[in-house]
Amino acid sequence: MQTINQNLFFLINLSIAFHLIFITHKSWRKTNPLREYPMEGYRNASKHIAVLAFPFGTHAVPLLNLIRQLSEACPNTMFSFLSIQQSNNSTFRKNLDKIKPFNVWDGLPVGYSFWGTPHEPVDYFLKAVPANFMKAIDAVVFETGKPFDCLITDAFYAFGADIADELNIPWVALWTASPRALLVHLDSDIIRHHVRINGPKDKPLDFLPDFSSIRIADLPNGLTSGDIDAPMPALLHKMGVSLSRATAIATNSYEDLDNTVVNMLKLRFSTFLNVGPFNLVSVSSSTVDDSHGTLDWMSKHEAASVVYISFGSVITPPLHELQALCEALEECEFPYLWSLRGNPEKQLPLGFLERTSSKGKIVPWAPQQKILEHPSVGVFVSHGGWNSVLESINGCVPMICRPFFGDQQLNTRTVEVVWGFGFGLEGGTLTKKGAKKALKLILCSQEGKKIREKIRVQKELACKAVRPNGSSNENFKTLVKLVS
């Protein structure tokens, strides 16, 4: 009788425990919408790889491009792509057979409404990491029944080293910006030692090899200026300290673009792999969304005559700079295609749209890569983001850059004084005089032709890198071996 009672007591407790696990998991799923996609593919997969995305700016898209390449090269491998819901919704336009998105908590308080700066959601998110990712990793393993065999993260996540150590798996970090930008974050302590915090902006970084033409003013905010203890600068500083623990670092670049810097990085890391540009090697859709008819419009213009304008998906220049650019376009009478966020009638000068209707076209979104590949484009007015730089190279289109934050100023300076296929605006902002001078120089002068030739050389080097036996192609093979 005692044995029967003990067994009954054990079974009751076991039943209660399973019920509590089910209720807890069900409740967690309601408040944390982890999975919204079917689990097909996991059962027969021999490898399971966790992918941790940085969900702001344009970080998630290059990471997904790399994962799509890896999914083609790694048979019987499933990739679980972890990011916040908003980013996943915009990044995953369609279901991918071997890549499944999972949502992690974005760190925002319940009922949050955005009123502050663009960095506010980022700061909330950074307070939630890495706990939100750890929780999601456990839940993904529970959902799929598959432990992870490898961890691939945005290089921003220094905690990737600790997660990989805990799971006893390799860690691959993807740096989505330029190799030069990576080097300054790795050497942030050295740079701060040589220059004062918030010191002279015009001091050159001549104490670093191949940086004598780069100034303190060209560095990202938070490295030697501003609040160096703010969440993003602190995150990048931790990255610089911890990145050497990665099994491999991959970058969206090619070796001949910045060879001296790449060789310095190869000395720092056991495995440093340029595997880009992704826009030349990524798996692309057969159809292009051009619902606004931009490509047909471009075809009506002469070769190298159109000004293409886009400042990315995050920032719009202040109204007085938009007005200055409009005045420059109107006086120069160059045809223009402008991908503009917001309401043009409210943002642009009164009557500008009507006066330039025969010369210009303004759209809320455009297929940028296809536009830059079009022979009618003569110059790209940009914020200088890394993806835009690579797309300009692919399209052989010189750049005029108006940088705003992050690595954009460093990219702008490098484009101008190191690579020579574009330049920044005088004073760093859009003025009518500066915009007119820049546009005419590239579109109407002999110097503009030389600039176009320099970027054409870079396009040839980029194409060579991604061909069979090219440096990026061989580096990708090494990455596949590490992952699989």
C-alpha positions as CSV (number, residue, x, y, z in Angstrom):
1,M,0.0,0.0,0.0
2,Q,2.8,2.4,0.9
3,T,4.5,1.7,-2.5
4,I,1.2,2.4,-4.3
5,N,0.7,5.7,-2.5
6,Q,4.3,6.8,-3.2
7,N,3.8,6.0,-6.9
8,L,0.5,7.8,-7.0
9,F,2.1,10.8,-5.3
10,F,4.9,10.8,-7.8
11,L,2.5,10.6,-10.8
12,I,0.4,13.4,-9.4
13,N,3.5,15.6,-8.9
14,L,4.8,14.7,-12.4
15,S,1.4,15.6,-13.9
16,I,1.4,19.0,-12.1
17,A,5.0,19.7,-13.2
18,F,4.2,19.0,-16.9
19,H,1.0,21.1,-16.6
20,L,3.0,24.0,-15.1
21,I,5.6,23.7,-17.9
22,F,2.9,23.8,-20.5
23,I,1.1,26.8,-18.9
24,T,4.4,28.7,-18.5
25,H,5.5,28.0,-22.0
26,K,2.0,28.9,-23.4
27,S,2.1,32.2,-21.3
28,W,5.6,33.0,-22.5
29,R,4.5,32.4,-26.1
30,K,1.7,34.9,-25.7
31,T,4.0,37.7,-24.4
32,N,6.9,36.7,-26.5
33,P,5.8,35.8,-30.1
34,L,8.9,33.7,-30.7
35,R,7.7,31.5,-33.6
36,E,5.4,32.6,-36.4
37,Y,6.6,30.2,-39.1
38,P,6.3,26.4,-39.5
39,M,8.9,24.0,-38.2
40,E,9.4,22.1,-41.5
41,G,13.0,21.2,-42.2
42,Y,14.3,20.9,-38.6
43,R,13.5,17.2,-38.2
44,N,15.8,16.1,-41.0
45,A,18.5,18.7,-40.6
46,S,21.9,17.5,-39.6
47,K,23.1,20.9,-38.5
48,H,21.3,23.8,-36.7
49,I,22.9,27.3,-36.7
50,A,21.8,30.2,-34.6
51,V,21.9,33.7,-36.2
52,L,21.7,36.8,-34.0
53,A,20.9,40.0,-35.9
54,F,21.3,43.6,-34.9
55,P,17.9,44.8,-35.8
56,F,18.5,48.5,-36.6
57,G,19.7,50.4,-39.6
58,T,20.6,48.1,-42.4
59,H,22.4,45.5,-40.4
60,A,19.9,42.6,-40.7
61,V,19.8,42.6,-44.5
62,P,23.5,42.0,-45.1
63,L,23.5,39.3,-42.4
64,L,20.5,37.6,-44.1
65,N,22.3,37.8,-47.5
66,L,25.2,35.9,-46.0
67,I,23.0,33.3,-44.4
68,R,21.2,32.8,-47.7
69,Q,24.5,32.1,-49.4
70,L,25.4,29.7,-46.6
71,S,22.1,27.9,-46.8
72,E,22.8,27.2,-50.5
73,A,26.2,25.9,-49.7
74,C,25.4,23.9,-46.6
75,P,23.1,20.9,-47.3
76,N,20.8,19.6,-44.5
77,T,21.5,22.7,-42.4
78,M,18.8,24.8,-40.8
79,F,19.4,28.5,-39.8
80,S,17.3,30.1,-37.0
81,F,17.4,33.8,-37.5
82,L,16.8,35.7,-34.2
83,S,15.8,39.4,-34.3
84,I,13.0,41.7,-33.0
85,Q,9.6,41.3,-34.6
86,Q,9.6,44.6,-36.5
87,S,13.0,43.8,-38.1
88,N,12.0,40.3,-39.0
89,N,8.7,41.5,-40.6
90,S,10.6,43.9,-42.9
91,T,13.6,41.6,-43.6
92,F,11.7,38.4,-44.4
93,R,9.6,39.4,-47.4
94,K,8.9,35.7,-48.1
95,N,9.4,32.3,-46.5
96,L,12.9,30.8,-47.0
97,D,13.1,27.0,-46.9
98,K,16.1,26.6,-44.6
99,I,16.1,30.0,-42.8
100,K,13.4,30.6,-40.2
101,P,12.9,33.9,-38.3
102,F,12.3,33.9,-34.6
103,N,11.3,37.0,-32.6
104,V,13.2,38.2,-29.5
105,W,12.0,40.9,-27.1
106,D,12.8,44.4,-28.3
107,G,13.2,45.7,-24.7
108,L,10.5,48.3,-25.1
109,P,8.2,48.9,-22.1
110,V,4.6,47.9,-22.4
111,G,2.6,50.6,-24.1
112,Y,5.8,52.4,-25.3
113,S,5.3,55.3,-27.7
114,F,8.2,56.8,-29.5
115,W,8.8,60.5,-28.7
116,G,12.5,60.8,-28.4
117,T,15.6,60.5,-30.6
118,P,16.1,57.7,-33.2
119,H,18.6,56.1,-30.8
120,E,16.0,55.6,-28.0
121,P,14.7,52.2,-29.2
122,V,18.3,51.1,-29.7
123,D,19.1,52.0,-26.1
124,Y,16.1,50.1,-24.8
125,F,17.1,47.1,-26.9
126,L,20.7,47.2,-25.7
127,K,19.5,47.1,-22.1
128,A,17.7,43.9,-22.9
129,V,20.6,42.0,-24.5
130,P,22.0,39.4,-24.0
131,A,19.2,38.1,-21.7
132,N,16.5,38.3,-24.5
133,F,18.7,36.3,-26.9
134,M,19.6,33.7,-24.3
135,K,15.9,33.2,-23.5
136,A,15.1,33.0,-27.2
137,I,17.9,30.5,-27.9
138,D,16.5,28.2,-25.2
139,A,13.0,28.5,-26.6
140,V,14.2,27.8,-30.2
141,V,15.9,24.6,-29.0
142,F,12.8,23.6,-27.1
143,E,10.6,24.4,-30.2
144,T,12.7,22.6,-32.8
145,G,14.2,19.8,-30.7
146,K,17.6,20.7,-32.2
147,P,20.6,22.0,-30.2
148,F,22.8,24.5,-32.0
149,D,26.0,23.5,-33.7
150,C,27.3,27.0,-34.6
151,L,26.6,30.7,-33.7
152,I,26.7,33.5,-36.3
153,T,26.1,37.0,-35.0
154,D,26.5,40.6,-36.0
155,A,30.0,41.6,-34.9
156,F,28.4,44.2,-32.6
157,Y,27.5,41.4,-30.1
158,A,30.6,40.8,-28.0
159,F,28.5,38.5,-25.8
160,G,28.5,36.1,-28.7
161,A,31.8,34.8,-27.3
162,D,30.2,33.9,-24.0
163,I,27.2,32.3,-25.6
164,A,29.4,30.2,-27.9
165,D,31.6,29.1,-24.9
166,E,28.5,28.1,-22.9
167,L,27.1,26.1,-25.8
168,N,30.6,24.8,-26.7
169,I,30.2,25.8,-30.4
170,P,32.1,28.0,-32.9
171,W,31.3,31.7,-33.1
172,V,31.4,33.5,-36.4
173,A,31.0,37.3,-36.3
174,L,29.9,39.3,-39.3
175,W,31.2,42.9,-39.6
176,T,28.7,44.7,-41.9
177,A,30.7,47.9,-42.4
178,S,34.1,48.7,-43.9
179,P,37.3,47.0,-42.7
180,R,38.7,50.5,-42.0
181,A,35.8,51.2,-39.6
182,L,36.4,47.9,-37.9
183,L,40.1,48.8,-37.3
184,V,39.3,52.1,-35.6
185,H,37.0,50.4,-33.1
186,L,39.6,47.7,-32.5
187,D,42.2,50.5,-31.8
188,S,39.9,52.8,-29.9
189,D,42.0,52.7,-26.8
190,I,45.2,53.5,-28.8
191,I,43.4,56.4,-30.5
192,R,42.1,57.7,-27.2
193,H,45.6,57.5,-25.8
194,H,47.0,59.6,-28.6
195,V,44.3,62.3,-28.7
196,R,42.2,63.9,-26.0
197,I,38.5,63.1,-25.6
198,N,36.7,65.9,-27.5
199,G,40.1,67.2,-28.6
200,P,41.1,69.0,-31.9
201,K,39.0,67.7,-34.8
202,D,41.6,68.3,-37.4
203,K,44.3,66.1,-35.9
204,P,45.3,63.4,-38.3
205,L,45.5,59.7,-37.3
206,D,49.1,59.6,-38.6
207,F,50.1,57.2,-35.7
208,L,48.1,54.4,-37.4
209,P,49.4,52.9,-40.7
210,D,47.6,54.1,-43.8
211,F,45.5,56.6,-41.7
212,S,47.5,59.8,-42.2
213,S,44.7,61.3,-44.4
214,I,42.0,60.4,-41.8
215,R,41.2,63.0,-39.1
216,I,39.7,62.8,-35.7
217,A,36.6,64.5,-37.2
218,D,36.1,61.5,-39.5
219,L,35.7,59.0,-36.6
220,P,32.3,57.8,-35.4
221,N,30.8,59.8,-32.6
222,G,31.5,58.2,-29.2
223,L,34.9,57.0,-30.1
224,T,36.8,60.2,-29.2
225,S,34.0,62.7,-29.0
226,G,30.6,62.9,-27.4
227,D,29.5,60.5,-24.7
228,I,31.9,57.6,-25.0
229,D,30.0,55.7,-22.3
230,A,26.7,55.9,-24.1
231,P,25.1,52.5,-25.0
232,M,26.3,52.2,-28.6
233,P,29.9,53.4,-28.0
234,A,30.1,51.1,-25.0
235,L,28.8,48.2,-27.1
236,L,31.4,48.9,-29.9
237,H,34.2,49.2,-27.3
238,K,33.3,45.8,-25.9
239,M,33.3,44.4,-29.4
240,G,36.8,45.6,-30.0
241,V,38.0,43.9,-26.9
242,S,36.2,40.6,-27.4
243,L,36.2,40.0,-31.2
244,S,39.5,38.1,-31.1
245,R,37.6,35.3,-29.3
246,A,35.6,34.6,-32.5
247,T,36.4,31.5,-34.5
248,A,36.2,33.7,-37.6
249,I,35.3,37.3,-38.6
250,A,33.6,37.8,-42.0
251,T,33.1,41.1,-43.7
252,N,31.0,42.5,-46.5
253,S,33.9,43.7,-48.5
254,Y,36.7,42.5,-50.8
255,E,40.4,42.4,-50.2
256,D,41.7,44.8,-52.9
257,L,39.4,47.7,-51.8
258,D,41.5,48.5,-48.7
259,N,44.4,46.0,-48.9
260,T,46.7,47.6,-46.3
261,V,43.9,47.7,-43.7
262,V,42.8,44.2,-44.5
263,N,46.4,42.9,-44.1
264,M,46.5,44.6,-40.6
265,L,43.3,42.9,-39.7
266,K,44.6,39.5,-40.8
267,L,47.5,40.0,-38.3
268,R,44.9,40.6,-35.5
269,F,42.7,37.6,-36.1
270,S,43.3,34.0,-36.8
271,T,40.7,33.9,-39.5
272,F,39.6,37.1,-41.2
273,L,37.5,36.6,-44.3
274,N,36.4,39.2,-46.8
275,V,33.4,37.5,-48.4
276,G,31.7,40.3,-50.3
277,P,30.4,42.4,-51.8
278,F,27.1,40.7,-51.0
279,N,25.3,42.7,-53.7
280,L,27.5,40.8,-56.3
281,V,27.2,37.3,-54.8
282,S,23.9,37.2,-52.9
283,V,21.0,35.1,-54.0
284,S,18.7,37.6,-55.7
285,S,15.0,37.5,-56.6
286,S,14.2,37.2,-60.3
287,T,11.7,40.0,-60.1
288,V,12.4,43.6,-59.1
289,D,9.8,45.7,-57.3
290,D,9.6,48.9,-59.4
291,S,6.0,49.9,-58.8
292,H,6.9,53.5,-59.2
293,G,8.3,53.1,-62.7
294,T,11.8,54.4,-61.9
295,L,13.6,52.2,-64.4
296,D,11.3,53.1,-67.3
297,W,11.8,56.8,-66.4
298,M,15.6,56.3,-66.3
299,S,15.6,54.8,-69.8
300,K,14.4,58.1,-71.2
301,H,17.6,59.9,-70.3
302,E,21.1,60.1,-71.7
303,A,24.0,58.1,-70.3
304,A,25.6,59.4,-67.0
305,S,23.2,62.4,-66.9
306,V,20.8,61.6,-64.0
307,V,21.4,62.7,-60.4
308,Y,20.2,59.8,-58.1
309,I,19.5,61.0,-54.5
310,S,18.8,58.8,-51.5
311,F,19.9,59.3,-47.8
312,G,19.0,55.8,-46.7
313,S,16.1,54.4,-44.7
314,V,16.7,56.1,-41.4
315,I,17.7,59.8,-41.8
316,T,16.2,62.7,-43.7
317,P,18.3,65.9,-43.9
318,P,17.0,69.0,-42.1
319,L,14.6,71.2,-44.1
320,H,17.1,73.9,-44.8
321,E,19.5,71.4,-46.4
322,L,16.7,69.9,-48.4
323,Q,15.8,73.4,-49.7
324,A,19.5,74.0,-50.6
325,L,19.7,70.8,-52.5
326,C,16.4,71.7,-54.4
327,E,17.8,75.1,-55.3
328,A,21.0,73.5,-56.6
329,L,19.0,71.0,-58.7
330,E,16.7,73.6,-60.1
331,E,19.6,76.0,-61.1
332,C,21.8,73.3,-62.6
333,E,18.8,71.8,-64.5
334,F,20.1,68.2,-64.2
335,P,17.5,65.5,-64.4
336,Y,17.1,63.8,-61.0
337,L,15.5,60.8,-59.4
338,W,15.0,61.2,-55.7
339,S,14.0,58.4,-53.2
340,L,12.6,60.6,-50.5
341,R,11.2,59.5,-47.1
342,G,8.1,61.4,-46.0
343,N,5.9,63.9,-47.7
344,P,7.7,65.9,-50.5
345,E,5.0,68.6,-50.6
346,K,5.7,69.4,-46.9
347,Q,9.5,68.9,-47.0
348,L,10.5,70.6,-50.2
349,P,10.2,74.3,-51.2
350,L,6.9,75.6,-52.4
351,G,6.5,75.1,-56.2
352,F,9.7,73.0,-56.6
353,L,7.8,69.9,-57.7
354,E,5.8,71.8,-60.3
355,R,8.8,73.7,-61.6
356,T,11.0,70.6,-62.0
357,S,8.2,68.1,-63.1
358,S,9.7,67.7,-66.6
359,K,13.2,67.1,-65.2
360,G,12.7,65.1,-62.0
361,K,11.0,62.2,-60.4
362,I,10.4,61.8,-56.6
363,V,9.4,58.4,-55.2
364,P,9.0,57.0,-51.6
365,W,11.1,54.0,-52.5
366,A,13.3,52.8,-55.4
367,P,15.2,49.6,-56.3
368,Q,18.5,51.3,-55.5
369,Q,20.9,48.6,-56.8
370,K,19.1,48.3,-60.1
371,I,19.0,52.1,-60.5
372,L,22.7,52.5,-59.8
373,E,23.4,49.8,-62.4
374,H,21.4,51.8,-65.0
375,P,23.7,53.6,-67.5
376,S,21.7,56.9,-67.2
377,V,22.9,57.5,-63.6
378,G,25.7,60.0,-63.5
379,V,26.1,60.6,-59.7
380,F,24.8,59.3,-56.4
381,V,24.0,61.8,-53.7
382,S,24.1,59.7,-50.5
383,H,24.5,59.5,-46.8
384,G,27.7,57.5,-47.3
385,G,26.5,54.2,-45.6
386,W,28.5,51.2,-46.4
387,N,25.9,49.4,-48.4
388,S,25.5,52.5,-50.5
389,V,29.3,52.6,-51.1
390,L,29.3,49.0,-52.3
391,E,26.3,49.6,-54.5
392,S,28.0,52.6,-56.1
393,I,31.0,50.5,-56.8
394,N,28.9,47.9,-58.4
395,G,27.1,50.5,-60.6
396,C,30.3,52.5,-61.3
397,V,28.6,55.6,-60.1
398,P,30.7,58.4,-58.4
399,M,29.4,59.6,-55.0
400,I,28.6,62.9,-53.3
401,C,28.2,62.2,-49.6
402,R,26.4,64.0,-46.8
403,P,27.1,61.8,-43.7
404,F,25.1,61.9,-40.5
405,F,26.2,59.3,-38.0
406,G,28.0,56.0,-37.3
407,D,30.7,55.1,-39.9
408,Q,29.3,57.4,-42.6
409,Q,31.8,60.3,-42.0
410,L,34.7,57.8,-42.1
411,N,33.3,56.2,-45.3
412,T,32.9,59.7,-46.9
413,R,36.5,60.7,-46.1
414,T,37.8,57.4,-47.3
415,V,35.8,57.6,-50.6
416,E,37.3,61.1,-51.1
417,V,41.0,60.9,-50.1
418,V,41.8,57.2,-50.2
419,W,39.8,55.7,-53.0
420,G,39.1,58.9,-55.0
421,F,35.7,58.0,-56.5
422,G,33.7,60.7,-54.8
423,F,33.8,63.3,-52.1
424,G,32.1,65.0,-49.2
425,L,30.4,68.3,-49.3
426,E,32.2,71.5,-48.2
427,G,31.5,72.0,-44.6
428,G,29.9,68.6,-44.3
429,T,26.4,69.8,-45.0
430,L,24.2,70.5,-48.0
431,T,24.4,74.1,-49.2
432,K,23.3,75.4,-52.6
433,K,26.8,76.5,-53.5
434,G,28.4,73.3,-52.3
435,A,25.9,71.1,-54.0
436,K,26.1,72.9,-57.3
437,K,29.9,72.8,-57.3
438,A,29.9,69.0,-56.5
439,L,27.3,68.1,-59.1
440,K,29.0,70.1,-61.9
441,L,32.4,68.7,-61.0
442,I,31.3,65.1,-61.4
443,L,28.8,65.5,-64.3
444,C,30.5,68.2,-66.4
445,S,34.3,68.2,-65.9
446,Q,37.4,66.2,-66.8
447,E,38.0,65.5,-63.1
448,G,34.5,63.9,-63.0
449,K,35.6,61.5,-65.8
450,K,38.7,60.6,-63.8
451,I,36.6,59.9,-60.8
452,R,34.3,57.7,-62.8
453,E,37.4,55.8,-64.1
454,K,38.6,55.2,-60.5
455,I,35.3,53.6,-59.5
456,R,35.2,51.5,-62.7
457,V,38.6,50.0,-61.6
458,Q,37.1,49.1,-58.2
459,K,34.1,47.4,-59.9
460,E,36.6,45.2,-61.9
461,L,38.4,44.3,-58.6
462,A,35.1,43.5,-56.9
463,C,34.0,41.3,-59.8
464,K,37.4,39.5,-59.8
465,A,37.0,38.8,-56.1
466,V,33.7,37.0,-56.4
467,R,34.6,34.9,-59.5
468,P,35.7,31.3,-59.1
469,N,39.2,31.3,-57.4
470,G,38.7,35.0,-56.5
471,S,39.7,36.0,-53.0
472,S,36.1,36.5,-51.7
473,N,35.0,33.2,-53.3
474,E,37.9,31.3,-51.7
475,N,37.2,33.0,-48.3
476,F,33.6,31.9,-48.6
477,K,34.7,28.3,-49.1
478,T,36.7,28.6,-45.9
479,L,33.7,30.0,-44.1
480,V,31.5,27.1,-45.3
481,K,34.0,24.6,-43.9
482,L,34.0,26.4,-40.5
483,V,30.2,26.5,-40.3
484,S,29.4,23.0,-41.6
